[in-house]
């Protein structure tokens, strides 16, 4: 078990649908990834996936390439 699992165990035990989406990277030398976890109502996966799709369409112009990869390619 990892420290980050503490954020997901309760949701999984409750049987709720959850979705995690990438949101980009934190500025600075580390360039760590940032994500958004959405939790839906029981048996309502369809609504959760629709909201996730809208979120992804809103961020369509954002690049999810880690900063260290672009530095290597340059």
Secondary structure, DSSP 8 states (H G I E B T S, - for coil): --GGGGGTHHHHHHT--EEEEEEEE-SSSS--EEEEEEE--TT-HHHHHHHHHHHHHHTTT-----HHHHHHH-
